[in-house]
Amino acid sequence: RRRRDIIAAGLRNIPGVACPEPEGAFYAFPSIKGTGLSSDVFQRKALEEVGVALLSGKAFGRFGEGFVRLSYATSQDNIRQAMSRLADLVSTK
């Protein structure tokens, strides 16, 4: 629950990102539509520019564009660091 709350709040604090509270498993599926980046571009930039691995929502079908999937099956510190890095990525896009 704590990790879920950390990732959901962290994602909501990133401009252009909207994240409903995850209800199952260890994944968040936020909308990144407000960032102006496609899911594929966001995925690539997250990994290459700030070292955060996530999955483009397009991997889940045609309605996944504009979303990404992140796992929060890691430490609270790792989640906080990833949220900080993604915030930096969005602020410099």
C-alpha positions as protocol buffer text, in pm:
chain_id: "A"
residue {
  index: 1
  type: ARG
  ca { x: 0 y: 0 z: 0 }
}
residue {
  index: 2
  type: ARG
  ca { x: 279 y: 245 z: 83 }
}
residue {
  index: 3
  type: ARG
  ca { x: 458 y: 187 z: -245 }
}
residue {
  index: 4
  type: ARG
  ca { x: 131 y: 225 z: -434 }
}
residue {
  index: 5
  type: ASP
  ca { x: 57 y: 551 z: -257 }
}
residue {
  index: 6
  type: ILE
  ca { x: 408 y: 683 z: -324 }
}
residue {
  index: 7
  type: ILE
  ca { x: 398 y: 608 z: -696 }
}
residue {
  index: 8
  type: ALA
  ca { x: 44 y: 739 z: -746 }
}
residue {
  index: 9
  type: ALA
  ca { x: 116 y: 1064 z: -562 }
}
residue {
  index: 10
  type: GLY
  ca { x: 452 y: 1102 z: -736 }
}
residue {
  index: 11
  type: LEU
  ca { x: 296 y: 1058 z: -1079 }
}
residue {
  index: 12
  type: ARG
  ca { x: 17 y: 1303 z: -1000 }
}
residue {
  index: 13
  type: ASN
  ca { x: 279 y: 1564 z: -910 }
}
residue {
  index: 14
  type: ILE
  ca { x: 436 y: 1547 z: -1257 }
}
residue {
  index: 15
  type: PRO
  ca { x: 290 y: 1811 z: -1491 }
}
residue {
  index: 16
  type: GLY
  ca { x: 84 y: 1652 z: -1768 }
}
residue {
  index: 17
  type: VAL
  ca { x: 51 y: 1315 z: -1593 }
}
residue {
  index: 18
  type: ALA
  ca { x: -274 y: 1185 z: -1443 }
}
residue {
  index: 19
  type: CYS
  ca { x: -279 y: 868 z: -1236 }
}
residue {
  index: 20
  type: PRO
  ca { x: -581 y: 695 z: -1089 }
}
residue {
  index: 21
  type: GLU
  ca { x: -507 y: 493 z: -778 }
}
residue {
  index: 22
  type: PRO
  ca { x: -388 y: 147 z: -884 }
}
residue {
  index: 23
  type: GLU
  ca { x: -631 y: -121 z: -771 }
}
residue {
  index: 24
  type: GLY
  ca { x: -439 y: -440 z: -827 }
}
residue {
  index: 25
  type: ALA
  ca { x: -104 y: -609 z: -876 }
}
residue {
  index: 26
  type: PHE
  ca { x: 205 y: -388 z: -862 }
}
residue {
  index: 27
  type: TYR
  ca { x: 147 y: -161 z: -1160 }
}
residue {
  index: 28
  type: ALA
  ca { x: 41 y: 195 z: -1225 }
}
residue {
  index: 29
  type: PHE
  ca { x: -104 y: 292 z: -1565 }
}
residue {
  index: 30
  type: PRO
  ca { x: -96 y: 673 z: -1576 }
}
residue {
  index: 31
  type: SER
  ca { x: -205 y: 895 z: -1861 }
}
residue {
  index: 32
  type: ILE
  ca { x: 83 y: 1097 z: -2004 }
}
residue {
  index: 33
  type: LYS
  ca { x: -133 y: 1274 z: -2261 }
}
residue {
  index: 34
  type: GLY
  ca { x: -76 y: 1612 z: -2098 }
}
residue {
  index: 35
  type: THR
  ca { x: 299 y: 1590 z: -2156 }
}
residue {
  index: 36
  type: GLY
  ca { x: 259 y: 1613 z: -2533 }
}
residue {
  index: 37
  type: LEU
  ca { x: 469 y: 1300 z: -2582 }
}
residue {
  index: 38
  type: SER
  ca { x: 352 y: 975 z: -2737 }
}
residue {
  index: 39
  type: SER
  ca { x: 373 y: 660 z: -2527 }
}
residue {
  index: 40
  type: ASP
  ca { x: 663 y: 526 z: -2734 }
}
residue {
  index: 41
  type: VAL
  ca { x: 860 y: 850 z: -2713 }
}
residue {
  index: 42
  type: PHE
  ca { x: 796 y: 879 z: -2338 }
}
residue {
  index: 43
  type: GLN
  ca { x: 915 y: 520 z: -2290 }
}
residue {
  index: 44
  type: ARG
  ca { x: 1232 y: 577 z: -2491 }
}
residue {
  index: 45
  type: LYS
  ca { x: 1317 y: 910 z: -2327 }
}
residue {
  index: 46
  type: ALA
  ca { x: 1251 y: 773 z: -1978 }
}
residue {
  index: 47
  type: LEU
  ca { x: 1499 y: 492 z: -2030 }
}
residue {
  index: 48
  type: GLU
  ca { x: 1763 y: 669 z: -2238 }
}
residue {
  index: 49
  type: GLU
  ca { x: 1760 y: 1010 z: -2071 }
}
residue {
  index: 50
  type: VAL
  ca { x: 1678 y: 944 z: -1706 }
}
residue {
  index: 51
  type: GLY
  ca { x: 1727 y: 569 z: -1660 }
}
residue {
  index: 52
  type: VAL
  ca { x: 1368 y: 476 z: -1574 }
}
residue {
  index: 53
  type: ALA
  ca { x: 1234 y: 158 z: -1734 }
}
residue {
  index: 54
  type: LEU
  ca { x: 863 y: 159 z: -1811 }
}
residue {
  index: 55
  type: LEU
  ca { x: 639 y: 22 z: -2082 }
}
residue {
  index: 56
  type: SER
  ca { x: 450 y: 210 z: -2351 }
}
residue {
  index: 57
  type: GLY
  ca { x: 76 y: 172 z: -2316 }
}
residue {
  index: 58
  type: LYS
  ca { x: 64 y: 75 z: -2684 }
}
residue {
  index: 59
  type: ALA
  ca { x: 186 y: -270 z: -2578 }
}
residue {
  index: 60
  type: PHE
  ca { x: -166 y: -319 z: -2439 }
}
residue {
  index: 61
  type: GLY
  ca { x: -352 y: -242 z: -2759 }
}
residue {
  index: 62
  type: ARG
  ca { x: -470 y: 53 z: -2959 }
}
residue {
  index: 63
  type: PHE
  ca { x: -635 y: 225 z: -2664 }
}
residue {
  index: 64
  type: GLY
  ca { x: -307 y: 227 z: -2472 }
}
residue {
  index: 65
  type: GLU
  ca { x: -164 y: 525 z: -2660 }
}
residue {
  index: 66
  type: GLY
  ca { x: -119 y: 813 z: -2419 }
}
residue {
  index: 67
  type: PHE
  ca { x: -48 y: 583 z: -2124 }
}
residue {
  index: 68
  type: VAL
  ca { x: 255 y: 407 z: -1976 }
}
residue {
  index: 69
  type: ARG
  ca { x: 286 y: 120 z: -1732 }
}
residue {
  index: 70
  type: LEU
  ca { x: 520 y: 130 z: -1435 }
}
residue {
  index: 71
  type: SER
  ca { x: 585 y: -141 z: -1179 }
}
residue {
  index: 72
  type: TYR
  ca { x: 614 y: -46 z: -815 }
}
residue {
  index: 73
  type: ALA
  ca { x: 749 y: -384 z: -704 }
}
residue {
  index: 74
  type: THR
  ca { x: 1067 y: -219 z: -578 }
}
residue {
  index: 75
  type: SER
  ca { x: 1181 y: -21 z: -276 }
}
residue {
  index: 76
  type: GLN
  ca { x: 1016 y: 302 z: -169 }
}
residue {
  index: 77
  type: ASP
  ca { x: 1346 y: 483 z: -226 }
}
residue {
  index: 78
  type: ASN
  ca { x: 1366 y: 353 z: -585 }
}
residue {
  index: 79
  type: ILE
  ca { x: 1010 y: 468 z: -651 }
}
residue {
  index: 80
  type: ARG
  ca { x: 1082 y: 817 z: -514 }
}
residue {
  index: 81
  type: GLN
  ca { x: 1399 y: 841 z: -723 }
}
residue {
  index: 82
  type: ALA
  ca { x: 1212 y: 731 z: -1037 }
}
residue {
  index: 83
  type: MET
  ca { x: 938 y: 989 z: -977 }
}
residue {
  index: 84
  type: SER
  ca { x: 1201 y: 1261 z: -938 }
}
residue {
  index: 85
  type: ARG
  ca { x: 1373 y: 1154 z: -1259 }
}
residue {
  index: 86
  type: LEU
  ca { x: 1046 y: 1145 z: -1454 }
}
residue {
  index: 87
  type: ALA
  ca { x: 957 y: 1490 z: -1324 }
}
residue {
  index: 88
  type: ASP
  ca { x: 1294 y: 1614 z: -1450 }
}
residue {
  index: 89
  type: LEU
  ca { x: 1233 y: 1448 z: -1787 }
}
residue {
  index: 90
  type: VAL
  ca { x: 895 y: 1615 z: -1832 }
}
residue {
  index: 91
  type: SER
  ca { x: 1023 y: 1954 z: -1722 }
}
residue {
  index: 92
  type: THR
  ca { x: 1300 y: 1946 z: -1986 }
}
residue {
  index: 93
  type: LYS
  ca { x: 1110 y: 1791 z: -2278 }
}
